[in-house]
Amino acid sequence: MKDVGRLNIDRIAFIGRTYFEYTRMFGLDEGVFQKGPVLDCAAWPSSFTAETGQAGFNVIACDPLYGISVDHLVKKGREDITHVFDKLDEVAHLYTWKYYRNKHEIIALRHMALDLFSRDLPAGLAEGRYVHAELPCLPFPDKAFSLVLSSHFLFLYGDRLDIDFHRSCLKELVRVSLGEVRIFPLQGLDARPYPYMDKVLSFLKTESIDAEMVEVPFEFQKGSNKMLILYS
């Protein structure tokens, strides 16, 4: 029997978003890039680094799959886009269409992000703008980035990533941040809030890490319009 209470995908999807989507999900403006380097972790095949690089901003992307060839990454990205959006109609009630016009527009944006990413990746790897790295152990020094972003990973896949993994990842993201860590979304594939958020917040408090939930100008999953900000 199909579970119509959640987006029923069998993998952590290698799917990216565009710069414009990032500005909405994370409440960004160009002023944040003037404060120092920005880290996108895990970045997937997002075009955020490619697009900000073209504008002259210092953004680093890291992901555990960046050690795979570009051709294989593109193939996986296209397969995962198909896999996810083939399932979307089954759970259409979990989504709102205030931001995107329809499913075809989102699919086009996902392919655009993948194309921009794949064209930028070879030069970006050579220049150190793309780094093969995996949470919860990042190859960056303490306080290396003025801002750290983490999109569509931790809480989204809370059904398969345990709370100890979340704690370790959040602590590591704060370690490499000089200013803020911003995480979006805070809901799972069932469009419900991450069930152990209170325990996560209690853990952060014991680590002397301040945290707050802030509303953002973006909502696709119903009710998913907040990010978590951690202050280092």
Buried (B, 14 or more C-beta within 10 A) or exposed (E): EEEEEBBEBEEBBBBBBBBEBBBBBBBBEEEBBEEBBBBBBBBBBBBBBBBBBEEEBBBBBBBEBBEBEBEEBBEBBBEBBEBBBEBBEBBEEBBBEEBBEEBEEBBEBBBBBBBBBBEBBEEBBEEEBBBEBBBBEBEBEEBBBBBBBBBBBBBBBBEEBEBEBBBBBBBBBBBBBBBBBBBBBBBBBBBBBBEBBEEBBEBBEEEEBEBEBEEBEBBBBBBBBBBBBBEB
